[in-house]
Amino acid sequence: MSDKRQSVVKTGITFGSALAMVISYTTWKSIGWAIFHGLLSWVYVIYFILRY
């Protein structure tokens, strides 16, 4: 993979994790769930969009 592509992928994963943690914390008010959902990253973000 090229350096630029690696940078874009890494940024996307990082942004997805941060977004998942913010959504999780504001919804559930739990740091534990926020960390767990941050590990799931985009999977949780997509689930949240489809569910709510």
N, C-alpha and C positions, 0 to 999 in steps of 0.2 A: 504494500500500500504506500502511496506517496505521502510525503510529510504533511501536505495540505489536507488530504483526506483524513489522515490520522487526527489532525487537529480538530477538524469539523466533527468527527465522530466522538472524540473525547469531550468536546464542548457540549454536544447534544446529550451525552450521557450525564454529564455534570448538571446541566440545566434540568434534565428530566428528574434527577434525584432531588434537586433543590425544590422543584415545583411539587413533586410528590410529598415531600416533607412539609411544605407550607400548607398544602391542601389538607393533609392528614391532621396536622396540629390544629388548624382552625376548625376542622370538623369534629375531631374526637378529644381535643384538649389533653393529649397524652404524648409525652416525649418518647415513650417506648414504641407506641404505634407509629409515630413520625419516623423514627429510625428504621423500623421494619419496612414501612412503605417506601422510604428512601432507598432501601436496598432493592426493592422491586422496581423502582424508577418508573419508566414509561408504562409498564404494565398496570400499575396502580392509577396513573393519570388517565389512561384510556378507560379503565374500569369505572373510575369516578365520573368521567364524562358520559359514559353510556348509562350508568346507574342513576345519576342525579341530573 
